[in-house]
Amino acid sequence: MRVGRLTVSDRASAGLYEDRSGPEIERIVRQSLQLTCEFLTAVVPDDVDRIRTRIQTWADQDGCDLILTTGGTGITPRDVTPEATRPLLEKELPGFGEAMRLHSLPRVPTAILSRATAGIRGRCLIINLPGKPSAIAECLDILRMAILEALAHLRGLDPHDTRPAT
């Protein structure tokens, strides 16, 4: 399985601080989702064209099954990850963003300001995650089963088929 992990941050892309969110995504995907995968990684500034180009290349040319972005989902003028992502989606999956906000809201009242989204492009699942490493861990944990089922469907498998493989 090929996974794209895209950190969206002006400061990290400029080398002003170390990207901690991207490595957290890799750790969780390997441990919690228990996926064996190859990671394609990039850090880009909060720029619609740069974000969109990276996602589109990974989904269309590099064969990513899953793309996880981190950062740029808030409400500041520079937060543009959802704007970069939405036009690329063939099917939007609003439940992913709703689940992340609902789960985070009791502990983080400002979670309602998140504009994270998710959807499908071809056979690739794309999910916008928050930028904070602890929030990434929480969100991927609650999305775990939905991610695994979506990936199975996108690979043409029926996750509900209990017949033994032949």
matplotlib code that plots the C-alpha trace (Angstrom):
import matplotlib.pyplot as plt

x = [0.0, 1.2, 0.4, 1.0, 1.7, 1.5, 2.3, 0.9, 2.8, 4.4, 6.9, 7.8, 8.3, 10.6, 12.6, 11.7, 10.6, 10.7, 7.7, 6.3, 2.9, 4.0, 6.1, 3.2, 1.0, 3.5, 3.7, 0.0, -0.7, 1.9, 0.8, -2.9, -4.0, -1.5, -0.8, 2.4, 3.1, 5.5, 5.2, 5.6, 6.3, 6.3, 6.1, 4.5, 3.5, -0.1, -0.6, -3.6, -1.7, 1.2, -1.2, -3.4, -0.5, 1.0, -2.3, -3.2, 0.2, 0.2, -3.4, -3.2, 0.4, 2.1, -0.6, -1.3, -4.1, -4.4, -3.3, -3.3, -2.8, -2.0, -2.5, -4.3, -7.8, -8.5, -10.1, -7.1, -6.6, -3.6, -5.6, -6.4, -6.1, -9.8, -10.0, -7.1, -8.6, -12.3, -12.1, -10.0, -12.6, -14.9, -16.9, -16.8, -17.1, -18.4, -18.7, -14.9, -14.8, -18.0, -16.6, -13.3, -15.1, -17.7, -15.0, -12.8, -15.4, -15.9, -12.2, -11.4, -14.3, -12.7, -12.7, -15.9, -13.8, -12.0, -12.9, -11.2, -12.8, -12.3, -13.2, -12.3, -10.3, -10.1, -9.0, -7.5, -8.9, -7.9, -8.3, -7.5, -6.3, -5.5, -2.0, -1.4, 0.2, -2.0, -5.1, -3.8, -3.6, -7.1, -8.6, -7.0, -8.0, -11.7, -11.5, -9.6, -12.4, -13.9, -10.4, -9.8, -13.3, -13.0, -9.6, -11.0, -13.9, -11.5, -9.4, -12.5, -12.8, -16.0, -15.1, -18.4, -17.7, -16.9, -16.2, -12.7, -10.4, -9.7]
y = [0.0, 3.5, 6.4, 10.0, 12.1, 15.9, 18.4, 21.9, 24.6, 27.8, 27.6, 24.0, 24.3, 27.3, 25.2, 27.5, 24.4, 20.7, 18.9, 16.7, 16.1, 14.1, 11.6, 11.2, 10.2, 7.5, 6.2, 5.9, 4.4, 1.6, 1.0, 1.7, 1.0, -1.8, -1.1, -2.1, 0.7, 2.8, 6.5, 9.4, 12.5, 16.2, 19.5, 22.4, 26.0, 27.0, 27.5, 26.1, 25.3, 23.6, 21.5, 20.6, 19.7, 17.3, 15.6, 15.2, 13.8, 11.3, 10.2, 10.2, 9.3, 7.8, 5.3, 6.3, 4.4, 6.9, 10.5, 12.1, 15.8, 17.6, 21.3, 24.2, 23.2, 26.2, 29.6, 31.9, 33.4, 31.1, 27.9, 26.6, 22.8, 22.1, 24.6, 22.8, 19.3, 19.7, 20.3, 17.2, 14.9, 12.8, 11.8, 13.8, 11.9, 14.5, 12.0, 11.9, 15.7, 15.5, 12.5, 14.3, 17.5, 15.6, 13.5, 16.5, 19.0, 17.8, 18.4, 21.2, 23.6, 25.3, 22.0, 23.2, 25.7, 22.8, 22.6, 19.2, 17.2, 13.8, 12.1, 9.8, 10.5, 7.5, 4.6, 6.9, 8.0, 11.5, 12.9, 16.3, 16.0, 18.7, 20.0, 19.1, 15.7, 14.8, 15.7, 13.5, 10.5, 11.0, 11.5, 8.6, 6.4, 7.2, 6.9, 3.6, 1.3, 3.6, 4.1, 0.3, -0.3, 2.5, 1.2, -2.3, -1.0, 1.0, -2.1, -3.9, -6.1, -6.7, -6.2, -7.9, -11.1, -13.7, -16.6, -18.0, -16.8, -19.4]
z = [0.0, -0.9, 1.5, 0.8, 3.9, 3.2, 5.9, 5.1, 7.0, 6.0, 8.9, 8.5, 4.7, 5.3, 7.8, 10.8, 12.8, 12.6, 11.2, 14.0, 12.5, 9.5, 11.4, 13.9, 10.9, 9.9, 13.4, 13.8, 10.4, 11.1, 14.7, 15.0, 11.4, 11.2, 7.6, 5.8, 3.5, 1.6, 2.5, 0.0, 2.1, 1.4, 3.4, 1.5, 2.4, 2.8, -0.9, -2.8, -6.0, -4.2, -2.1, -5.0, -7.3, -4.7, -3.9, -7.6, -8.5, -5.7, -6.5, -10.3, -11.1, -8.1, -7.2, -3.6, -1.9, 0.9, 1.2, 4.7, 4.9, 8.2, 8.8, 7.1, 8.2, 10.5, 9.7, 9.3, 5.9, 5.3, 6.1, 2.6, 2.7, 2.3, -0.6, -2.3, -1.6, -2.4, -6.2, -6.5, -4.9, -7.1, -4.0, -0.8, 2.5, 5.0, 7.8, 8.3, 9.2, 11.2, 13.2, 14.0, 15.1, 17.2, 18.9, 19.7, 20.8, 24.4, 25.1, 22.6, 22.3, 19.3, 17.3, 15.7, 13.8, 11.9, 8.2, 7.6, 4.8, 3.1, 0.0, -2.9, -6.1, -8.3, -6.0, -3.5, -0.1, 0.9, 4.4, 5.8, 9.4, 12.0, 12.4, 16.0, 16.6, 19.6, 17.5, 14.6, 17.0, 18.3, 14.9, 13.2, 16.1, 15.7, 11.9, 11.9, 11.0, 8.4, 6.8, 6.6, 5.1, 2.6, 1.5, 1.1, -1.1, -3.2, -3.9, -5.0, -1.9, 0.0, 3.7, 4.7, 2.7, 5.3, 2.8, 3.1, 0.3, -2.4]

ax = plt.figure().add_subplot(projection="3d")
ax.plot(x, y, z, "-o")
ax.set_aspect("equal")
plt.show()
